[in-house]
Amino acid sequence: MGNAPSSEAWRKHVARWREGGQSVPDYCREHGLVVGAMRYQIRRTPAATPFRLARVERVTASPPLPALLAAPPVVAGAVVIEFGAARIHVEPGVDPATLTTVLVALGVRR
């Protein structure tokens, strides 16, 4: 246990992870941390700023015709994310890096 990060070091790791866009496993691999330990620290370390929620809806079928006239069609299997006034249609096969860039630009946090 002599190599385990101190409480202050964990707070710094969690803060850097929250500010970045990496997944927990990627961050841990880069910094030599154990994924389970990092997830534990994330749960026990309160966020410095309150987070905002986004509504996410999974589309299972094409919307009825009147809805098609009001909004662009959504591909079955897509996910629709509503965040404030933004409505994002995430279709199967989307590039994860592009989606992350869009969500970060909108201010969506993990």
Summary of the structure (lengths in Angstrom):
residues: 110
radius of gyration: 18.3
end to end distance: 29.5
largest distance: 64.3
contacts: 225
relative contact order: 0.12
helix: 44%
strand: 13%
